Every structure is written in C-alpha cells, then in structure tokens.
Amino acid sequence: MTLRSNSNETDRTEDLLPRWEELVTAALLGTERRQPVLVHSRGREATTALLDAAVVHTVRRRAGLVPAVAACRPAPAPFDGRPLPPLAARRRLAQLLADRSTPSSSGRRGTAPDLTELLPQWLAKANDHGYQAPAPLLPALLDAARARTDLRTQVLTFVGSRGLWLARLNPEWKFALRGASGSGALLLNLDDSNAVRELWAEGLFAERVALLTAVRTRDASRALALLAGTWSTERAEDRLMFLDSLRAGLSSADEPFLEQALTDRSRNVRATAAELLSALPLSALAGRMAKRALACVGPALVAGKPSIAVAAPRECDAQMQRDGVAPAPPTGRGARSWWLGQLVESAPLSAWTEQFDGRSAQDIVTLPVADGWGEELHAAWCRAAVRQRDAPWARALLGTPGAPPESGQGTSSLAERAKLLSTLPEDERALWVARFIAAHGLSEAFQLLGVCAVPWSEPLGHSVVDALDIAREAGSYPWSFSGVMGLAERCLAPVEAARLDLLTATPAEVEGASPGAGSYWSEAFQRLVSTLRLREAMQGELAGTLPR
C-alpha cells in the first residue's frame, strides 16, 4: 500500500480512514461484531481491510513523529578520593558478582565454596580498608544490592556518592536513594558548616540519614540541633528514621527533645521516643516507669522463704500510654501481663536492687516468683538488660552455660539468651557460647553463634569443630548440621583450615549411622576447608599481600 504525498489526496485518505481507537476496538471485539466504515468501502474481507488500515495508521503515526527535545546531560559523577582495591581484589570481586551457582539436581552442594555467601565478607573487608568501588562494577554492585537486602549497607558504603549518582539514572536502583541509612555513602567535609546545612536542607533522604548518622558519630549535640531545626516539617516516616539515629551516642542531653517527641502525632515515633528514654536510667520517664513497676513487683515471704510477689496493673491509663505503654495486647496475650511486661522492661534495673534490700542481680533472679509470674517477669528483665546494656543483669539472666535450661535460674529461651549475649564483651560472649556447645552440643547453638564476633575466637572455633567431629564420628544425620556448617564457612578463622584437613576423609560407617552420612560429612568438610582457604586468599588480595 502506497502513501501519496499529494496533500489533497492525503486529506481525503485521512477522512476515509477510521480513527486508531476504532481499529483497536474492532480488533479486540472481532470484525463480525464491530466493522469500521472503511472495511465495507473497498469490497475486501473485513479482517484484511482492518489489518491494511492498521498498517496505514502505523506508518502515518511513525512518519509524523516529532523528535523530542533532548534532555540535559546529567552532571558529572562526584569525585571519590578513596583508593581502588588492588588488581587481584578487583578481579575477585568481579568473580563474586558474576557467580550464579545453583544447587545440583541431587540437592548436594558439592565441595566448591559458595561465592555468593562470601560477597558480604569481601565488601566488609574492602570498606575496612577504605576502598572505592571500581567504576565498571558499579551496575553489578547495585544490582546485587537490589536483589539482596543483606548487602545494601555494605554495598552503598562501597559505591559511595558515585553509586548514588548512578542510582538516580535507573529506576530499578531507587532503593539506594531511599534506603541508604547508615550506609556511610557520604563523602562530605563535616567541618564545612555551610555544606552540611545545604545537604541537610536539600539532600535526598538517604543522604540526609547518612549525614545525620555521620554528624551524630562525631558530635552528638550538633546532630541533635540539626534534627530539631527541621523536626516539625519532616514526614512521620522520616521522623521515625531520624529519631532512630539518636541511638548512637544517646545521653541525658537528648532527654528534652525525646520528651517532646512523646507527644508526636505518629504512634511509632512516640513508641521509639519512649524506648530511647527508658534506656536512660536517670530520665524522668524511667523514673515514672520505675514507680509504676515497683508498685507491681516486690519482695515477699512464702512459707518463710524470700520470694517475689507480683500484682499486675488493672488498667492502662492515659499517662501510661503517653509514656509509651501500648494498651492493646497482641492476640493470645493477657492485657495485664502485657502492661506489666512493658512497665518492667522500661524501669531502670538499678531500682530493683533497692526494692529487694540491696540484693545483687544474681540473687534477685534466683528468687522464686509467686503465682506463676516468673516467666513473664524474667522476660521483661531480659528486655530491660538488652535495652540498658546492663552486663551484670545479662550474666544473671543467662545463667551458667553448662546448667540444664530447665534448671529455673535465668531464662531458658534461646532467643532471649542470644540478645543477652550481645550485651557482653566479645571474648566473654564467645567463651560462654563455647562452654554451652561443650555441654549441650550444636543442636541448640545456632542462634547463639549468630551473635558472636567474626572471625570466631580460638576457643569458640575449637568448640564448634570438636562438636562437628563428634557428630561425624557418631554417624549423625549430616543435614541436621547444615546451618552450623554454613556459619562455620563464614565465621571460622581461616587458620583453622589446617586443623580441619584430617576431617575431610570419609569416615568408616558405624552401626546405626545414617545411610551415606560418611560421604556427606567428607564433602561438607572439604567445602569448609576450601572456603576457609579462599577467605584467606581474599584477605591477602585486599591487603595487597600474597596469601600464606
């Protein structure tokens, strides 16, 4: 079909052609139900005429397309003065980003390291060295962070301001512009007050959170003044994120601002402000909570022996709600126990020593609790110890690592124990978990291992390896330990590889062992050894030295 250039003829053709919308409607409904006028005018089959008319319309629409006005070229990417990683480390990063390994059809992982699980460690080490991301790998790094939220903090620190610049040009990377809080992707001279004020006033949300975090780390009072200056104009969800950044360097100087936030329009903001105030034992809110909690929990004598009596609150009044007590309990939870738990966890732990005649945390925790309130009371004390970072109370509530969990002292909850462990110094934490594993094995240690510093200390590493060896020799079902083995690949010190070489051989089958367990154990230990050696090589590459 030919298009003529004669304008009169073109006008007549345009008059004869139905509108594009009519053609689309006819195509959707079928020509038997809807036939444009043009279909009947040329004596052809309806479907053929419809398609011909669509062709004419398409050519005309393309021919009449007016070029769009060219958009302005983006500003150049900001300068990043950090050094690049050594060449070997850059090649290793490209390998880690390109890995798309999938499980075998048999479900076995094989003996090769899982490179995707090593990427977080590579990024953490690179950030420790203060390296910048190689420009050719910026897209792959942002894609990896988009797919894996666990990578985002490290990736956004590594890609820096150039990564944020690039993310603005691709809608698929918009997470970087909104969710880079704490990423450290801030390359700004904090001594330049004008630049700080300008970025705080005009920056993207991610940049503002990073700025507030950086300023808070350096000068807590300056960060608080920065936030207070724009607090009333911020959105509720932004206020919540900004308020959360005050956890670092929290002190009594923050109390007036947090007290004001207790009247915020947002319930989540009010709850966070109350939580932060309760972490300040000398705050007015902590004092109010202590008065309420001490009225509910106190010393008593049962059969002539010291114990703890509990009288849970009977209502949640307006003043309690203003101080952060949520009135509505979760489904399946009693209202009075819900209110009691919130009061106790928000009261300063030092108040209980005076309440119980000078007893230590260890002595208070071992007292029997009347009327079945022990589990609720101890759980609230656990939350208070974690919130207030109180190591003596954490030790008392943890109990002895070798004691049976049902012994009644402290808490038997693994989740609560893991949180309590996080308040202890790293060496003490690792030693407690090592002794727990020696006494109870690995079956209940996964959560506890997750809070230990990486790489694991020598006592903890030896305890884990010994427990795995015992399970291997006993012919235990190897898949039951796959979670711990995966942690060991990421957390054992690389120097343990030499010690583990002896365990890569296939053990002799023992009576009652799981079928095929020996070969699975051998494969798992070979993978562990190769992963540890690869981690050692990665560390050497990033340091610019040859691995040993």
Long-range contacts (C-beta under 8 A, 24 or more apart in sequence): 1-52, 1-55, 1-56, 3-56, 3-59, 3-60, 3-63, 13-56, 16-41, 17-53, 17-56, 17-57, 18-53, 20-57, 20-61, 23-50, 23-53, 23-54, 23-57, 26-50, 27-54, 74-165, 74-168, 74-169, 77-161, 77-162, 77-165, 77-166, 78-161, 78-162, 78-165, 78-187, 80-132, 80-160, 80-161, 80-162, 80-187, 81-187, 82-130, 82-131, 82-132, 82-160, 83-130, 83-131, 83-132, 84-131, 84-132, 84-134, 85-126, 85-129, 85-131, 85-134, 85-541, 85-542, 86-541, 86-542, 86-544, 88-541, 89-122, 89-126, 89-131, 89-538, 89-541, 89-542, 90-134, 90-137, 92-122, 92-537, 92-538, 92-541, 93-122, 93-126, 93-134, 93-137, 94-137, 94-140, 96-122, 97-137, 97-140, 97-141, 97-144, 98-140, 108-520, 108-523, 109-523, 109-524, 109-527, 110-523, 110-527, 111-523, 111-526, 111-527, 111-530, 112-527, 112-530, 113-489, 113-527, 113-530, 113-531, 113-534, 114-489, 114-531, 117-486, 117-489, 117-490, 118-490, 118-531, 118-534, 118-535, 118-538, 119-144, 119-151, 120-150, 120-151, 120-154, 121-454, 121-490, 121-535, 121-538, 122-538, 122-542, 123-151, 123-154, 123-155, 123-157, 123-158, 124-154, 125-538, 125-539, 125-542, 126-158, 126-542, 127-154, 127-157, 127-158, 127-184, 129-542, 129-543, 131-158, 131-542, 132-158, 132-160, 132-162, 133-158, 133-159, 133-160, 133-162, 133-163, 135-162, 138-162, 138-163, 138-166, 139-166, 142-166, 142-167, 142-170, 142-173, 142-176, 143-172, 145-175, 145-176, 146-172, 146-173, 146-175, 152-176, 152-179, 152-180, 152-183, 153-182, 153-183, 155-183, 156-180, 156-183, 156-184, 156-185, 156-206, 157-183, 157-184, 157-185, 159-185, 160-185, 160-187, 161-185, 161-186, 161-187, 164-204, 164-206, 164-207, 176-206, 177-204, 177-205, 177-206, 178-204, 178-205, 178-206, 179-206, 180-206, 180-207, 180-209, 180-210, 181-206, 181-209, 181-210, 181-213, 181-241, 181-245, 182-209, 182-210, 182-213, 182-245, 183-210, 184-210, 184-213, 184-214, 185-210, 186-210, 186-211, 186-214, 188-214, 190-214, 190-215, 190-218, 196-226, 200-226, 200-230, 201-230, 205-238, 205-241, 208-242, 209-241, 209-242, 209-245, 212-242, 212-245, 213-245, 213-248, 216-245, 216-246, 216-248, 216-249, 217-248, 217-249, 220-248, 220-249, 220-251, 220-253, 220-254, 221-253, 223-249, 224-253, 224-254, 224-257, 227-257, 228-257, 236-264, 236-265, 236-266, 236-268, 236-269, 239-264, 239-266, 239-269, 240-266, 240-268, 240-269, 240-272, 243-269, 243-272, 243-273, 243-276, 244-272, 246-276, 247-276, 250-276, 250-279, 250-280, 251-280, 252-280, 252-282, 252-283, 254-280, 255-280, 255-283, 255-284, 258-283, 259-284, 259-285, 262-322, 262-323, 262-324, 263-322, 270-322, 270-324, 271-324, 271-326, 273-324, 274-323, 274-324, 274-346, 275-324, 275-346, 275-387, 277-324, 278-324, 278-345, 278-346, 278-347, 278-387, 278-388, 279-387, 279-388, 279-389, 281-348, 281-349, 281-350, 281-388, 282-348, 285-323, 285-324, 285-346, 286-346, 286-347, 286-348, 288-319, 288-323, 289-323, 289-343, 289-346, 289-347, 290-347, 290-348, 290-351, 292-320, 292-343, 292-347, 293-343, 293-344, 293-346, 293-347, 293-351, 294-347, 294-351, 294-355, 296-340, 296-343, 296-344, 297-340, 297-344, 297-355, 297-377, 298-355, 299-355, 299-356, 299-357, 300-370, 302-368, 302-370, 305-368, 306-367, 307-367, 307-368, 307-369, 307-370, 308-364, 308-367, 308-368, 308-369, 308-370, 308-373, 308-374, 308-377, 309-370, 309-371, 310-340, 310-369, 310-370, 310-371, 310-373, 310-377, 312-336, 312-337, 312-339, 312-340, 312-373, 313-339, 313-340, 313-343, 337-373, 337-376, 340-373, 340-376, 340-377, 340-380, 341-376, 341-379, 341-380, 341-383, 342-380, 343-380, 344-377, 344-380, 344-381, 344-384, 345-380, 345-381, 345-383, 345-384, 345-387, 346-384, 347-384, 348-388, 349-381, 349-384, 349-385, 349-388, 349-390, 349-393, 360-392, 360-396, 361-390, 361-392, 361-393, 361-395, 361-396, 361-397, 362-392, 362-395, 362-396, 364-396, 365-396, 365-397, 365-409, 365-410, 366-409, 378-410, 378-411, 379-411, 379-413, 379-416, 382-411, 382-413, 382-416, 382-419, 382-420, 383-419, 385-420, 385-423, 386-419, 386-420, 386-422, 386-423, 389-423, 390-423, 391-423, 391-424, 391-425, 394-420, 394-421, 394-423, 394-424, 395-424, 398-432, 401-432, 401-433, 401-435, 401-436, 401-439, 402-435, 402-436, 402-438, 402-439, 414-444, 414-447, 414-448, 415-447, 417-447, 417-448, 418-447, 418-448, 418-450, 418-451, 419-451, 421-448, 421-451, 421-452, 422-451, 426-452, 426-453, 426-457, 427-457, 429-453, 430-456, 430-457, 430-459, 430-460, 431-457, 431-459, 431-460, 433-460, 433-463, 434-459, 434-460, 434-462, 434-463, 435-463, 437-463, 437-464, 437-467, 438-463, 438-466, 438-467, 441-467, 441-470, 441-471, 442-467, 442-468, 442-471, 442-481, 442-484, 443-480, 445-484, 446-483, 446-484, 446-487, 449-484, 449-487, 449-491, 450-487, 452-491, 454-490, 454-491, 455-491, 455-492, 455-493, 455-494, 456-491, 456-492, 456-493, 458-493, 461-492, 461-493, 461-496, 464-488, 464-492, 465-492, 465-496, 465-499, 465-500, 465-503, 468-503, 469-503, 472-503, 472-507, 472-521, 472-525, 473-507, 473-510, 474-510, 474-513, 475-507, 475-509, 475-510, 475-512, 475-513, 475-514, 475-517, 475-518, 476-513, 476-514, 476-517, 477-514, 477-517, 478-514, 478-517, 478-520, 478-521, 478-524, 479-520, 482-524, 485-524, 485-528, 488-528, 489-527, 489-528, 489-531, 489-532, 490-531, 492-528, 492-532, 493-532, 494-532, 494-533, 494-535, 494-536, 494-539, 495-536, 496-532, 497-529, 497-532, 497-533, 497-536, 500-525, 500-528, 500-529, 500-532, 501-529, 504-529
